[in-house]
Amino acid sequence: MIKNLFFLDKFYLTGFILLIPTSINLSITQFLSPVLNAIMGRTERPELSISAFSIAFSILFLIALPNLRIQQLTIVYYKNFNKYKIHFFVVLLSIICLFISVIIIFTPISSFFLGNIFGTKGDLRDSVEKGLRLGFYIPVLLILKMHLYGISIVSYRSSLIWIGTIFGFLSACLLAVFFFILNYEGYQIGMLSFSISLFLETLLIFFLVRKYLIDTDHKLDRNIFFVGDLFKFFTPLLFAAFLPAFTLPAVNACLTRLENPEISISAVNVGFGIFGAVSFTINGCQSTILSLISNGYKFARIREFSYFVGFITLIICSIIAWINPINEFIFVDLFNLQGNLYKSTLLVFRLLSFLPPFLVMEQLYVGIIMNSKSTNPIIYINLCRFLVLIMTLGTGILVFKNFESYGAIVGGSAWSLTLFFEAIFAWLFARKIAKP
């Protein structure tokens, strides 16, 4: 254990070499979200800016839900499958998502969507609507980007992840500062800096992996248009992606109907964003687990490594959540949170801080299910998670109605309990599958 603790074990080195760049790539939104929130928090109406950006981005992220699992499909199939067929499948998904985005944002459906489902009104609704129109093409870029990064992983060019991800992050930060200096409104700063940097990052990674896009072993023929086998594998994964993408819009739609919705939504968004940035390594566990399995490593070693990452992250989250000088420096000095917004955001982070080992547990056992290529259990896992989410939101609204930080408790509990039970359900459905 001491040997492992100081990363002298060769397996641990291999694991971290795969984990760190993959985690950064998959977590760039969590890294970027606190930075954008910190800049938007310095505009004239910080609560309105952060909450409008959060609602608009959650809607676009829901539309782009295939991006949450397209990298796993690429990793599993790209080595021994017709690459042209995979490319066509990804482009087809991108076109479908673009069509949905245009229909929802630029037609009268938008008024019904924002008014009846999300319950927005006044300045908040106007800001969300304008933000959506600025970033309507974001779903397409997210799907293409994750597919290209999956190609870099499976082609043993993980160094390209560092280049693309760092470039995208720095571009977004510089653009946000630029738009802030030009005195743009808060939601415009967030949406423009994110969408433009995403476009530039996608172009860069496309250029970097261009040599691995051509398949010399297969010909371009009509068979590439028959992607039923890929849809059969991907549909359960898409369903699994729906719940993570659905949770934030569902929580936001619930919080808009409570008192002080701007503060509640901002607190949940900022608190979850900071938690995501601190626990970024966990996001790459699933792709790392699949890569280690495909390279013949034993399950016991992979499990040991995964939980090591989880418990180290738990210690870091606990320090930030409960040691006052540290959390005050992060939440007040860095993010400029004051008063009720500071208290509510800290409460959300504390509700999430116990999760890291359980998040690793979910990544581990869902990875086993994916490796078995029988992904139907993922549907059942997410159905159970959906029921927990609905029960948590309903119970929270009824039970905590008279508490001071009403919205923060409801939103933070919804996130923490659904993620916790998702891990339990993943273990239950995967425990009988043969381990590699």
Buried (B, 14 or more C-beta within 10 A) or exposed (E): EEEBEEEEBEBBEBBBEBBBBBBBBBBBBBBBBBBBBBBBBBBEBBBBBBBBBBBBBBBBBBBBBBBBBBBBBBBBBBEEBBBBBBBBBBBBBBEBBBEBBEEBBEEEEBEEBBEEEBBBEEEBBBBBBBBBEBBBBBBBBBBBBBBBBBBBBBBEBBEBBEBBBBBBBEBBBEBBBEBBEEEBBBBBBBBBBBBBBBBBBBBBBBEBBEEBEEBEEBEEEEEBEEBEEBEEBBBBBBBBBBBBBBBBBBBBBBBBEBEBBBBBBBBBBBBBBBBBBBBBBBBBBBBBBBBBBBEEBEBEBBBBBBBBBBEEBBEBBBEBBEEEEEBBEBBBEBBBBEEBBBBBBBBBBBBBBBBBBBBBBBBBBBBBBBBBEEBEBBBBBBEBBBEBBEBBBEBBBEEBEEEEBBBBBBBBBBBBBBBBBBBBBBBBBBEEBEBB
